[in-house]
Amino acid sequence: MSKTFRKIMYAAALLALIWIGWQVAQRLVILLPSRQVGATPMDFGVPFTEEWLDAPAGGGTRAGRAHVWWLPSANPAAPAVLYLHGNESTLSTDIDLILSLRQAGFAVMAVDYRGYGQGSLRLPSETSVYTDAQLAWSRFLQLTPRASRRLLYGHSMGSAIAIDLAGQAPRLDGLVVDGAFTSAADVGRAMTANWLPLSVLLRQKFQSKDKIAALQMPQLFIHCTADEVIPVALGQRLYSLSTAAKQQLLIEGGNHDHCYRAAPERWRQALRRMGGLE
């Protein structure tokens, strides 16, 4: 083997390693898996059950199990909502929002995807979180045969998961997105520099702006004006792309993780209207 050929092989191997590292880094940075486990609904006196859903391999993520909480309503005909959290979050970190949905009059299912909370220890991908949400929706339908309405509520990255799921979820009556964005590349550019070619470089795209116009169920867009993670302008741009019957709940101040706390009564009323409770 000539020295020139060896150099070419070494260079190719180095480039391959850099490429693989970049793909892994994207998934770690964009999806930010979290293993935080803590309080459960029972700690607040709220009955619930939990299940693990078998999920297949895909998108570079190994097969494993997603973890769901189910907080039923005493009224089988109550509206029901599937809650999809964002990156660096788990069921336990978002328990206050989950309980707030329950207190607003909804039966609630919430899911930890593979890589999060008590889901299987895996490196998640855009494909895997979409798959886990689809599995959760299938189980959600089984548990809500008499629900008056069925909603999706996605927060942050969960908004992109909800928008993807809404395009294929049967018996869906409404979509709620909280702290939503147009695409992962747009968020990245807002945090760094507009000239970066992130649309080309990123494999984990979460391209909600290409999906929202096709969705025709009623929609509610929630955003805090002081959101420090997702600029409110990205949420407003996504709202402008929607062609469905829609409402926008812009809350002054607040923050990304707990926007609903900045105006709890307005948030509650908007959700109850979506659920047919007001």
Secondary structure, DSSP 8 states (H G I E B T S, - for coil): --HHHHHHHHHHHHHHHHHHHHHHHHHHHHH---------GGGGT---EEEEEEE--BTTB--EEEEEEEE--SSTTS-EEEEE--TT--TTTTHHHHHHHHHTT-EEEEEE-TTSTTS-S----HHHHHHHHHHHHHHHHHH-TT-S-EEEEEETHHHHHHHHHHTT-TT--EEEEES--S-HHHHHHHHS-TTS-HHHH-S----GGGTGGG--S-EEEEEETT-SSS-HHHHHHHHHH--SSEEEEEESS--STTGGGGSHHHHHHHHHHHTT--
